[in-house]
Amino acid sequence: MWEAAIPTEPVVKQTIAFVDGQNLYHAARKAFGYSYPNYDIQALASTICRTKSWHLIHTRFYTGIHDLSEDPWWYHFWIAKLAVMGRQGVQVCTRPVRYHNKRITLPDGTIHRFRIGEEKGIDVRIALDVIHMALRKEYDVAVIFSQDQDLAEVAEEIRSIAQEQGRWIKVACAYPVGPGTRNFRGIDKTDWIKIDKATYDACLDLRDYRPLPTRAQGRRPPKTTI
């Protein structure tokens, strides 16, 4: 009986990092208590790949961007931070944050109205890029910095692509884990890489992207971006 050959695991594993910027930020905020996205993503991706003996060839970063009129603090923060990433060679993909009014009724009957921003389309864009680049044989390892379970189907699709192409492909996900972590699960059907505080802190971005008036006043950023 004929059996399909087992694909040979490459000695040098060409790796692409796909980073969900907001997912990574919120995970680090809960795990370590940081109040804004203070990661140097190129350094963090390089460190994770180096610990696994993977050869990082490219980093792709995805995030929603707030509207200037809705939230100028976060708009200016991300515009400045993404500009630095671009100069480091990181491929940046953004989507506008969408806003809508929300109303909640408090236990005393008081109605509270507020505006909320939601990031749309980032997980879909990551999924499309992971699959498209696998079809083009651009990597051996895709390491996704996210815990978004919507991407579990992507990992399953990559397995199918690997079988069709007769080659070895791995999908991993990396995410911070610390004292404040509540969700310890990585993306299903991927290899989980837990980022401890020492590893994360060794890859901090020490640049100050806060708008100048905020720096002068010593103000802290909002607790959450979205």
ROTITI-816035 format. One line per 8 residues: number of its first residue (from 1); their letters; for each residue x, y, z of C-alpha. Coordinates in Angstrom, 3 decimals. Layout:
% ROTITI-816035
NUM) a) X:Y:Z ~ ...
END
This chain:
% ROTITI-816035
1) mweaaipt) 0.000:0.000:0.000 ~ 1.348:3.383:-1.030 ~ 1.741:5.943:1.754 ~ 2.362:9.644:1.400 ~ 5.909:10.661:2.283 ~ 6.340:12.563:5.505 ~ 7.498:16.121:4.685 ~ 11.057:16.865:5.707
9) epvvkqti) 11.383:19.405:8.482 ~ 13.611:22.237:7.193 ~ 16.883:22.837:9.000 ~ 16.510:26.602:8.669 ~ 12.906:27.533:9.380 ~ 11.949:30.738:7.579 ~ 9.531:32.541:9.882 ~ 7.056:35.401:9.570
17) afvdgqnl) 5.535:37.080:12.627 ~ 1.916:38.238:12.394 ~ 1.079:40.619:15.244 ~ -2.397:41.663:16.379 ~ -1.312:44.862:18.100 ~ -4.416:45.376:20.217 ~ -4.666:41.744:21.286 ~ -1.028:41.768:22.341
25) yhaarkaf) -1.431:45.060:24.210 ~ -4.497:43.926:26.162 ~ -2.839:40.625:27.067 ~ 0.261:42.466:28.350 ~ -1.929:44.971:30.235 ~ -3.735:42.183:32.069 ~ -0.621:40.057:32.619 ~ 1.835:42.730:33.707
33) gysypnyd) -0.232:45.862:34.428 ~ 1.168:48.061:31.649 ~ -1.105:50.971:30.730 ~ -0.156:51.412:27.091 ~ 1.479:49.401:24.261 ~ 5.117:49.579:25.325 ~ 6.467:46.655:23.309 ~ 9.202:46.894:20.694
41) iqalasti) 7.557:44.435:18.365 ~ 10.577:43.804:16.184 ~ 12.689:43.023:19.240 ~ 9.965:40.820:20.738 ~ 9.399:38.861:17.530 ~ 13.152:38.386:17.093 ~ 13.538:37.170:20.680 ~ 10.706:34.643:20.425
49) crtkswhl) 12.066:33.282:17.148 ~ 15.594:33.085:18.517 ~ 14.440:30.990:21.506 ~ 12.912:28.515:19.035 ~ 15.862:28.585:16.603 ~ 13.596:30.020:13.904 ~ 14.900:32.489:11.332 ~ 12.697:35.601:11.389
57) ihtrfytg) 12.507:37.051:7.897 ~ 9.599:39.458:8.266 ~ 7.282:41.045:10.840 ~ 3.752:42.196:10.030 ~ 1.818:44.387:12.473 ~ -1.947:44.933:12.456 ~ -3.981:47.448:14.459 ~ -7.027:49.684:14.443
65) ihdlsedp) -6.446:53.440:14.415 ~ -8.701:55.837:16.287 ~ -10.212:58.816:14.532 ~ -8.484:62.112:15.343 ~ -11.759:63.806:16.281 ~ -12.913:60.912:18.481 ~ -9.732:60.137:20.394 ~ -6.751:62.392:19.603
73) wwyhfwia) -4.545:60.839:22.324 ~ -4.529:57.376:20.822 ~ -4.530:58.680:17.261 ~ -1.269:60.591:17.789 ~ 0.242:57.753:19.825 ~ -0.257:55.170:17.104 ~ 0.716:57.426:14.215 ~ 4.063:58.101:15.918
81) klavmgrq) 4.680:54.495:16.987 ~ 3.762:53.023:13.604 ~ 6.087:55.446:11.833 ~ 9.003:54.068:13.866 ~ 7.934:50.497:13.128 ~ 7.892:51.281:9.428 ~ 11.451:52.600:9.590 ~ 12.467:49.342:11.313
89) gvqvctrp) 11.144:47.371:8.353 ~ 7.906:46.190:9.973 ~ 5.024:45.907:7.508 ~ 2.102:47.825:9.043 ~ -1.552:47.182:8.260 ~ -4.208:49.436:9.820 ~ -7.983:49.693:9.854 ~ -10.061:52.630:11.125
97) vryhnkri) -11.758:52.101:14.484 ~ -15.541:52.248:14.126 ~ -17.615:54.108:16.737 ~ -21.151:53.795:17.983 ~ -23.205:55.027:20.902 ~ -23.883:52.637:23.755 ~ -26.341:52.903:26.600 ~ -26.397:50.979:29.867
105) tlpdgtih) -28.824:51.153:32.770 ~ -27.215:51.169:36.213 ~ -28.735:49.317:39.205 ~ -30.232:52.585:40.511 ~ -32.038:53.133:37.209 ~ -29.668:55.801:35.950 ~ -28.996:55.625:32.217 ~ -25.372:56.077:31.182
113) rfrigeek) -24.545:56.873:27.551 ~ -21.079:56.758:26.024 ~ -19.209:56.283:22.772 ~ -17.338:53.068:22.149 ~ -14.809:52.215:19.484 ~ -14.522:48.782:17.912 ~ -11.739:47.347:15.801 ~ -13.108:45.666:12.685
121) gidvrial) -11.425:43.498:10.086 ~ -8.034:42.934:11.729 ~ -8.514:39.215:12.397 ~ -9.793:38.724:8.840 ~ -6.768:40.535:7.399 ~ -4.366:38.443:9.460 ~ -6.129:35.245:8.394 ~ -5.970:36.169:4.723
129) dvihmalr) -2.273:37.051:4.915 ~ -1.305:33.873:6.803 ~ -3.080:31.721:4.207 ~ -1.968:33.723:1.159 ~ 1.680:33.692:2.187 ~ 1.550:29.954:2.914 ~ 0.175:29.314:-0.573 ~ 3.085:31.333:-1.973
137) keydvavi) 5.528:29.287:0.146 ~ 6.877:32.406:1.824 ~ 7.436:30.828:5.247 ~ 7.923:27.580:7.118 ~ 6.669:28.963:10.442 ~ 3.906:31.507:11.058 ~ 4.021:32.842:14.615 ~ 0.869:34.795:15.466
145) fsqdqdla) 0.970:37.209:18.406 ~ -2.668:36.843:19.448 ~ -5.082:34.668:21.427 ~ -7.996:35.242:19.060 ~ -9.721:31.874:18.670 ~ -11.213:33.014:15.354 ~ -7.769:32.217:13.936 ~ -8.011:28.522:14.872
153) evaeeirs) -9.617:27.830:11.499 ~ -6.600:29.415:9.827 ~ -4.317:26.898:11.519 ~ -6.499:24.075:10.209 ~ -6.349:25.532:6.697 ~ -2.551:25.739:6.888 ~ -2.454:22.010:7.667 ~ -4.392:21.363:4.479
161) iaqeqgrw) -2.047:23.589:2.490 ~ 0.975:21.743:3.912 ~ -0.493:18.416:2.810 ~ -1.321:19.715:-0.659 ~ 2.154:21.187:-1.101 ~ 3.883:18.200:0.488 ~ 5.896:20.362:2.828 ~ 6.428:21.055:6.523
169) ikvacayp) 4.622:24.126:7.936 ~ 4.108:25.122:11.578 ~ 1.677:27.665:13.058 ~ 2.404:28.966:16.561 ~ 0.935:31.699:18.702 ~ 2.738:33.814:21.282 ~ 1.129:35.772:24.102 ~ 2.038:37.326:27.483
177) vgpgtrnf) 1.312:35.389:30.670 ~ 1.758:36.925:34.117 ~ 0.164:37.504:37.534 ~ -2.920:39.200:36.086 ~ -3.578:36.733:33.268 ~ -7.060:35.210:33.166 ~ -6.921:33.583:29.758 ~ -4.066:31.090:29.554
185) rgidktdw) -5.124:29.528:26.266 ~ -3.382:30.106:22.999 ~ -5.087:29.727:19.644 ~ -6.432:26.205:19.243 ~ -4.585:23.936:16.798 ~ -1.357:25.966:17.132 ~ 1.786:25.622:19.253 ~ 1.495:27.896:22.293
193) ikidkaty) 4.394:30.137:23.324 ~ 3.876:31.890:26.655 ~ 5.807:35.152:27.044 ~ 6.913:35.758:30.629 ~ 7.593:39.191:32.095 ~ 11.375:38.916:31.894 ~ 11.205:38.179:28.177 ~ 8.657:40.920:27.564
201) dacldlrd) 10.563:43.508:29.613 ~ 13.748:42.791:27.669 ~ 11.900:43.989:24.552 ~ 10.389:47.263:25.742 ~ 10.179:50.281:23.453 ~ 11.618:53.125:25.528 ~ 10.549:55.862:23.113 ~ 7.849:58.247:24.363
209) yrplptra) 5.040:58.471:21.811 ~ 2.661:60.454:23.990 ~ 1.439:63.756:22.526 ~ 3.600:66.642:23.721 ~ 0.897:68.374:25.857 ~ 0.296:65.093:27.659 ~ 3.998:64.652:28.423 ~ 4.220:68.159:29.866
217) qgrrppkt) 1.222:67.554:32.118 ~ 2.444:64.129:33.177 ~ -0.876:62.575:32.190 ~ -1.337:58.855:31.769 ~ -3.026:57.389:28.696 ~ -6.543:55.949:28.773 ~ -6.683:52.478:30.342 ~ -7.825:50.830:27.153
225) ti) -7.548:51.686:23.467 ~ -10.738:50.038:22.265
END
